[in-house]
Amino acid sequence: MKQSKRHVSREVGLEIGHLLGKGLFRLDHLHYGLWKKGLEPDVLNLHIAQEEYCKFIIAHIPAEVKSIIDVGCGAGAFSKKLVDLGYNVDCVCPTEYQNKIVEELLGDSSEVFKCKFEDVQTDKKYDMVMFCESFQYIKLEYVIDKAVSLVKPGGYMLICDFFKKYSPDLCCVRGGHKLDKFEATLETSPFEIIEDVDITEQTAPNIDILNHITQDVMFPVIGAVEKLVHSRHPLVLKLIKWKYRKKIAKAEQKYLHSNRTGEDFAYYKTYRLFLCRRTK
């Protein structure tokens, strides 16, 4: 089946992000960092904040959990950490580039489902289904029912992700289910919330770092490349800018002219860890 342009763009974007993050900033993970007090919010400290995020998740895994299905496992670094701690971990990852990395990293110790979460087919039942910044990408009408089908009675669902708070305005940081809608959906499911931890304050600095990288690094570099191309191939550059004028304008509006700050993120979003137990 021919891949859509959007799918290919996402694949390429993930690959570039992973390579740059690992090569320049020693980042093994693709998720947000958790900024504890005393840790300066700086891109050079991001790898430390990401490790703090991992420690935070691990600290909230119930003692009786032995088997986990990690939904949206990224490049597999956190799954590998869990395997090294003795957990039996399977992964869900629909991205071809990441699948290869995860399989090489975990070997035969884990099964990798190369599909969307709602398309997972297995007879296995897990002690816990885990979503670390992947919950927001799955439709609510599918995600809870699918989680129920994969978790043992008395098992758990752990979600660590950001949600939308009610607001008539639009946040420049996209994504996240509406919190009230999520809670209403959960009330009619076999899951009950046993932990609800708000970590918005500790995750909001990630947006300031992203804003710094895009405005003070990425766009100046793009501008320098544009000058070089213009000096050598002005007509080619003009054609490219005309052909992709809508996408360029959209990117400039999103990354240059919008209010992408941690304060803005905390106003519109709430980053939460939910630990839910499936009733027997």
BELTAUR-V138673 format. One record per pair of residues at least 24 apart in sequence whose ideal C-beta (glycine too) atoms are under 10 Angstrom apart, sorted by sequence separation. I is the first residue (numbers start at 0). J is the second residue. D is the distance in Angstrom with one decimal. If there is no record, write none. Layout:
[[I/J/D] [I/J/D]]
//
This chain:
[[25/49/9.7] [28/52/7.5] [53/77/5.6] [56/80/9.5] [57/81/7.5] [60/84/9.1] [73/97/6.4] [75/99/10.0] [76/100/9.0] [82/106/9.4] [91/115/7.8] [92/116/9.8] [117/141/4.4] [124/148/8.7] [125/149/5.7] [126/150/7.6] [127/151/9.0] [134/158/4.9] [136/160/9.2] [20/45/8.2] [21/46/9.5] [24/49/9.8] [28/53/7.2] [52/77/8.7] [56/81/9.0] [72/97/7.6] [74/99/10.0] [75/100/5.9] [76/101/9.2] [79/104/5.2] [83/108/9.8] [91/116/5.3] [93/118/8.2] [116/141/7.7] [117/142/7.3] [124/149/6.6] [125/150/5.9] [126/151/6.1] [133/158/9.0] [134/159/8.2] [135/160/5.3] [20/46/8.8] [27/53/9.3] [30/56/9.3] [50/76/9.9] [54/80/9.5] [60/86/8.0] [71/97/9.4] [72/98/9.5] [74/100/5.0] [75/101/3.6] [78/104/7.8] [79/105/6.1] [82/108/5.6] [91/117/9.8] [115/141/9.0] [116/142/6.8] [119/145/7.1] [123/149/7.3] [124/150/6.8] [125/151/6.8] [128/154/7.8] [129/155/8.6] [130/156/7.7] [131/157/8.2] [132/158/9.5] [133/159/9.5] [134/160/4.4] [135/161/7.0] [221/247/10.0] [49/76/8.8] [50/77/9.9] [53/80/6.0] [57/84/7.1] [73/100/8.9] [74/101/6.9] [75/102/8.3] [78/105/6.4] [79/106/9.8] [82/109/6.7] [91/118/9.2] [117/144/8.8] [118/145/9.1] [121/148/9.5] [124/151/4.6] [126/153/8.7] [127/154/6.0] [128/155/7.6] [129/156/7.9] [130/157/7.1] [131/158/8.4] [132/159/6.9] [133/160/7.3] [134/161/9.3] [135/162/7.7] [158/185/9.8] [49/77/9.0] [53/81/8.9] [72/100/9.8] [73/101/8.3] [75/103/8.5] [76/104/7.4] [81/109/9.5] [91/119/6.0] [117/145/5.4] [121/149/7.5] [123/151/9.8] [124/152/8.8] [126/154/5.0] [127/155/4.2] [128/156/5.1] [129/157/4.8] [130/158/4.8] [131/159/5.1] [132/160/5.2] [134/162/8.8] [135/163/9.2] [20/49/9.5] [57/86/9.4] [72/101/6.0] [75/104/4.5] [79/108/8.9] [116/145/6.0] [119/148/8.9] [125/154/6.5] [126/155/6.7] [127/156/7.0] [128/157/7.5] [129/158/8.1] [130/159/7.1] [131/160/7.3] [132/161/7.8] [156/185/9.2] [221/250/9.6] [50/80/9.1] [74/104/7.7] [75/105/6.0] [78/108/9.5] [79/109/8.8] [89/119/9.2] [115/145/9.7] [116/146/8.4] [119/149/7.1] [124/154/7.5] [125/155/9.0] [127/157/6.0] [128/158/9.1] [129/159/8.2] [130/160/6.2] [78/109/6.7] [125/156/9.9] [172/203/10.0] [69/101/9.4] [72/104/9.8] [89/121/8.0] [156/188/9.3] [158/190/10.0] [218/250/9.1] [72/105/9.1] [78/111/9.2] [116/149/9.1] [156/189/9.9] [172/205/9.8] [218/251/8.3] [75/109/8.4] [89/123/7.1] [142/176/8.9] [156/190/5.7] [158/192/9.8] [172/206/6.3] [155/190/8.7] [164/199/9.4] [171/206/9.0] [75/111/8.4] [87/123/9.7] [89/125/7.5] [154/190/9.7] [156/192/9.6] [170/206/10.0] [218/254/7.0] [72/109/9.0] [88/125/9.3] [91/128/9.2] [139/176/5.9] [152/189/8.3] [157/194/8.8] [159/196/8.7] [161/198/9.4] [162/199/9.8] [172/209/8.8] [213/250/9.3] [217/254/7.8] [218/255/6.5] [87/125/8.5] [91/129/9.8] [135/173/9.3] [136/174/7.6] [138/176/8.9] [139/177/9.0] [143/181/9.0] [155/193/8.3] [161/199/7.6] [72/111/8.0] [87/126/8.7] [88/127/9.9] [90/129/10.0] [91/130/9.6] [135/174/4.8] [136/175/9.9] [137/176/9.0] [142/181/9.5] [150/189/8.9] [155/194/9.8] [159/198/8.0] [171/210/9.5] [69/109/8.6] [72/112/9.7] [86/126/8.9] [134/174/10.0] [135/175/4.9] [136/176/9.8] [144/184/9.9] [150/190/8.5] [213/253/9.0] [214/254/6.9] [30/71/9.4] [68/109/9.7] [86/127/8.9] [88/129/8.8] [92/133/9.4] [134/175/8.8] [135/176/6.0] [139/180/6.6] [143/184/5.9] [147/188/6.7] [161/202/7.3] [213/254/4.6] [214/255/6.4] [29/71/9.3] [67/109/9.8] [68/110/9.1] [69/111/9.8] [70/112/9.0] [91/133/8.1] [132/174/8.9] [134/176/7.3] [139/181/6.5] [142/184/8.8] [143/185/6.9] [146/188/8.5] [147/189/5.6] [161/203/9.6] [212/254/9.7] [213/255/7.9] [29/72/9.4] [30/73/6.7] [86/129/10.0] [93/136/9.7] [132/175/9.9] [146/189/9.5] [147/190/7.4] [159/202/9.5] [29/73/4.1] [68/112/8.1] [71/115/9.6] [139/183/9.3] [140/184/8.0] [143/187/8.7] [144/188/7.8] [146/190/7.5] [210/254/8.0] [28/73/6.4] [29/74/6.1] [70/115/9.6] [71/116/7.4] [139/184/5.1] [143/188/4.8] [144/189/9.7] [209/254/9.0] [210/255/9.8] [214/259/8.3] [27/73/9.2] [28/74/7.2] [29/75/9.9] [30/76/9.5] [70/116/5.0] [91/137/10.0] [135/181/9.8] [139/185/9.3] [143/189/8.7] [213/259/7.7] [27/74/7.0] [28/75/9.6] [29/76/8.4] [30/77/7.6] [134/181/8.6] [143/190/7.0] [210/257/9.2] [26/74/9.3] [27/75/9.1] [28/76/5.2] [29/77/9.3] [68/116/9.0] [81/129/8.6] [210/258/9.2] [211/259/9.8] [27/76/3.9] [28/77/6.1] [70/119/8.6] [210/259/4.4] [26/76/8.9] [27/77/8.4] [209/259/6.9] [210/260/6.4] [68/119/7.9] [78/129/9.2] [209/260/10.0] [210/261/8.5] [27/79/8.8] [28/80/9.4] [77/129/9.0] [207/259/8.3] [209/261/9.5] [21/74/8.1] [27/80/8.9] [68/121/8.6] [78/131/9.9] [206/259/6.0] [207/260/6.0] [208/261/8.7] [210/263/9.4] [20/74/9.2] [77/131/6.7] [206/260/6.2] [207/261/4.6] [210/264/9.9] [21/76/9.4] [68/123/7.8] [206/261/4.7] [207/262/8.5] [209/264/9.7] [17/73/8.2] [68/124/9.6] [69/125/9.8] [204/260/9.8] [205/261/7.4] [206/262/8.7] [207/263/9.7] [17/74/5.6] [66/123/7.9] [68/125/4.8] [72/129/8.9] [203/260/8.4] [204/261/5.2] [206/263/7.2] [207/264/8.7] [16/74/9.9] [66/124/8.2] [67/125/6.2] [68/126/9.4] [69/127/9.4] [70/128/6.4] [71/129/9.2] [73/131/7.9] [91/149/9.7] [203/261/3.6] [206/264/4.5] [66/125/4.7] [67/126/6.8] [68/127/7.6] [69/128/8.5] [70/129/6.5] [71/130/6.6] [72/131/8.3] [73/132/8.3] [202/261/8.5] [203/262/7.2] [205/264/8.1] [206/265/8.7] [13/73/8.6] [65/125/9.1] [66/126/4.8] [67/127/4.9] [68/128/5.1] [69/129/5.2] [70/130/5.1] [71/131/7.1] [73/133/8.3] [89/149/9.6] [203/263/8.8] [204/264/9.2] [13/74/8.8] [64/125/8.7] [65/126/5.5] [66/127/7.4] [67/128/7.5] [68/129/7.0] [69/130/8.5] [70/131/8.3] [71/132/7.1] [72/133/8.1] [200/261/8.9] [203/264/4.9] [204/265/9.9] [64/126/4.3] [65/127/8.9] [67/129/5.5] [68/130/9.9] [69/131/7.5] [71/133/2.5] [199/261/9.4] [202/264/8.0] [203/265/4.6] [206/268/9.3] [63/126/6.9] [64/127/4.8] [70/133/5.1] [71/134/8.1] [202/265/8.8] [203/266/9.5] [63/127/9.5] [69/133/8.7] [70/134/7.8] [71/135/9.5] [61/126/8.1] [64/129/9.4] [71/136/6.9] [199/264/7.8] [200/265/6.8] [203/268/8.4] [205/270/9.4] [60/126/9.2] [61/127/7.6] [70/136/9.4] [71/137/8.4] [199/265/5.2] [202/268/9.1] [60/127/6.9] [70/137/7.8] [199/266/9.7] [202/269/9.9] [203/270/7.6] [29/97/8.5] [202/270/4.5] [60/129/8.2] [199/268/6.9] [201/270/7.9] [202/271/9.9] [132/202/9.9] [199/269/5.2] [200/270/8.7] [198/269/9.2] [199/270/4.5] [70/142/8.6] [197/269/6.4] [198/270/5.2] [199/271/7.7] [56/129/7.7] [197/270/7.2] [198/271/7.1] [196/270/9.5] [197/271/5.7] [198/272/6.4] [56/131/6.4] [70/145/9.1] [196/271/6.6] [197/272/8.3] [70/146/8.4] [195/271/6.3] [196/272/4.3] [27/104/9.8] [194/271/9.7] [195/272/7.5] [196/273/8.1] [18/96/9.8] [53/131/8.9] [68/146/9.0] [194/272/6.8] [195/273/5.7] [196/274/8.3] [17/96/7.7] [52/131/8.1] [70/149/9.2] [194/273/7.0] [195/274/8.0] [14/94/8.8] [17/97/7.7] [52/132/9.5] [173/253/8.8] [193/273/9.0] [194/274/3.8] [195/275/9.4] [13/94/5.9] [14/95/9.5] [15/96/9.9] [68/149/6.0] [171/252/9.0] [172/253/9.7] [192/273/5.9] [193/274/5.5] [194/275/8.3] [13/95/9.8] [14/96/4.7] [68/150/8.5] [171/253/6.5] [192/274/7.4] [193/275/6.7] [194/276/9.4] [10/93/9.8] [13/96/6.2] [14/97/8.5] [17/100/7.8] [171/254/8.8] [190/273/9.1] [192/275/5.3] [193/276/5.2] [9/93/9.8] [10/94/6.0] [13/97/6.6] [66/150/9.9] [190/274/9.9] [191/275/6.3] [192/276/8.4] [9/94/7.5] [10/95/6.4] [11/96/8.4] [66/151/8.5] [171/256/9.4] [172/257/9.1] [190/275/4.0] [191/276/5.7] [10/96/5.7] [14/100/9.6] [70/156/9.8] [171/257/3.9] [172/258/9.9] [189/275/9.3] [190/276/6.8] [191/277/8.2] [6/93/9.1] [9/96/9.9] [10/97/8.8] [67/154/9.9] [170/257/9.2] [171/258/6.1] [172/259/6.9] [188/275/8.5] [189/276/9.2] [190/277/5.6] [191/278/6.2] [6/94/9.1] [66/154/8.8] [67/155/9.1] [69/157/9.9] [70/158/9.6] [169/257/9.6] [170/258/8.9] [171/259/5.1] [172/260/9.7] [185/273/8.3] [189/277/5.2] [190/278/7.5] [6/95/9.7] [71/160/9.6] [170/259/9.3] [171/260/8.9] [172/261/9.9] [188/277/8.6] [189/278/5.2] [63/153/8.6] [64/154/7.8] [67/157/8.5] [178/268/9.1] [181/271/9.4] [185/275/7.0] [188/278/9.3] [189/279/9.0] [63/154/9.1] [64/155/6.4] [172/263/7.5] [178/269/6.1] [182/273/9.3] [63/155/9.0] [171/263/6.7] [172/264/5.4] [175/267/8.9] [181/273/8.5] [2/95/9.1] [61/154/9.2] [64/157/8.9] [170/263/6.7] [171/264/8.7] [175/268/5.9] [178/271/7.8] [61/155/6.0] [170/264/7.1] [174/268/8.6] [175/269/8.5] [60/155/8.1] [168/263/9.9] [172/267/7.2] [175/270/8.9] [59/155/9.7] [61/157/9.0] [170/266/7.7] [171/267/8.5] [172/268/6.6] [60/157/7.0] [170/267/3.4] [59/157/6.7] [168/266/8.8] [169/267/8.0] [170/268/6.3] [168/267/7.2] [31/131/9.2] [59/159/8.3] [166/266/7.5] [30/131/5.6] [31/132/6.7] [56/157/7.2] [164/265/9.4] [166/267/5.5] [29/131/9.5] [30/132/4.8] [164/266/7.9] [165/267/9.6] [166/268/9.4] [28/131/8.9] [29/132/8.0] [30/133/9.1] [56/159/5.9] [161/264/7.9] [164/267/6.3] [28/132/9.8] [55/159/7.9] [161/265/10.0] [163/267/6.9] [164/268/6.5] [163/268/6.3] [164/269/5.4] [161/267/9.4] [162/268/6.7] [163/269/8.1] [52/159/8.0] [161/268/4.6] [162/269/5.4] [160/268/9.9] [161/269/6.6] [162/270/7.8] [161/270/4.3] [162/271/6.3] [160/270/7.3] [161/271/7.4] [159/270/8.0] [160/271/7.3] [162/273/9.3] [159/271/7.5] [160/272/8.6] [158/271/7.5] [159/272/4.6] [160/273/8.5] [158/272/7.1] [159/273/7.8] [157/272/7.3] [158/273/4.5] [159/274/9.3] [157/273/7.3] [158/274/8.0] [156/273/7.7] [157/274/5.3] [158/275/7.4] [156/274/7.7] [157/275/7.6] [155/274/6.3] [156/275/4.5] [155/275/6.5] [156/276/8.0] [154/275/9.7] [155/276/5.6] [156/277/7.1] [154/276/7.4] [155/277/7.1] [153/276/6.9] [154/277/5.2] [152/276/9.8] [153/277/6.4] [150/275/9.4] [152/277/6.0] [153/278/7.8] [154/279/9.5] [33/159/9.5] [150/276/9.2] [151/277/7.4] [152/278/7.5] [153/279/4.9] [150/277/5.1] [152/279/4.4] [31/159/9.1] [149/277/10.0] [151/279/9.2] [30/159/8.3] [31/160/9.4] [146/275/8.7] [30/160/9.4] [31/161/8.3] [147/277/6.5] [146/277/8.3] [61/193/8.8] [143/275/9.4] [61/194/9.5] [59/194/6.4] [59/196/7.4] [132/270/9.3] [134/273/8.8] [55/196/8.5] [131/272/9.5] [55/198/7.3] [130/273/9.2] [52/198/8.8] [55/201/8.5] [127/274/9.0] [128/275/9.6] [127/275/9.8] [52/201/8.8] [127/276/9.7] [128/277/9.4] [51/201/8.4] [52/202/8.1] [127/277/9.7] [48/201/8.6] [52/205/9.8] [48/202/8.9] [48/204/8.0] [49/205/9.6] [48/205/7.7] [45/204/9.6] [44/204/9.8] [45/205/7.9] [48/208/9.1] [38/201/9.5] [40/203/9.0] [41/204/9.1] [42/205/9.9] [45/208/6.6] [34/198/9.5] [36/200/9.9] [40/204/3.6] [44/208/9.1] [45/209/10.0] [33/198/6.5] [36/201/8.7] [39/204/9.2] [40/205/7.9] [43/208/9.9] [34/200/8.5] [35/201/6.7] [38/204/9.1] [40/206/9.8] [41/207/9.8] [42/208/5.3] [31/198/9.1] [34/201/5.2] [40/207/6.2] [41/208/7.2] [42/209/9.1] [45/212/9.9] [33/201/5.1] [34/202/7.2] [40/208/6.2] [32/201/8.7] [33/202/6.4] [34/203/8.2] [42/211/7.1] [31/201/9.1] [32/202/7.5] [34/204/4.7] [41/211/8.9] [42/212/6.4] [31/202/5.0] [33/204/9.7] [34/205/7.6] [40/211/9.5] [30/202/9.6] [31/203/9.3] [32/204/7.8] [33/205/9.2] [31/204/9.2] [32/205/5.8] [34/207/9.9] [31/205/4.7] [34/208/9.4] [42/216/9.0] [30/205/9.3] [31/206/9.1] [32/208/8.2] [31/208/9.8] [31/209/9.7] [24/212/9.7] [19/212/9.7] [19/217/10.0] [59/272/6.1] [61/274/7.6] [58/272/9.9] [59/273/9.7] [60/274/8.5] [59/274/5.7] [61/276/8.3] [56/272/7.5] [55/272/7.4] [40/261/8.0] [34/261/9.4] [33/270/9.5] [31/270/7.6]]
//
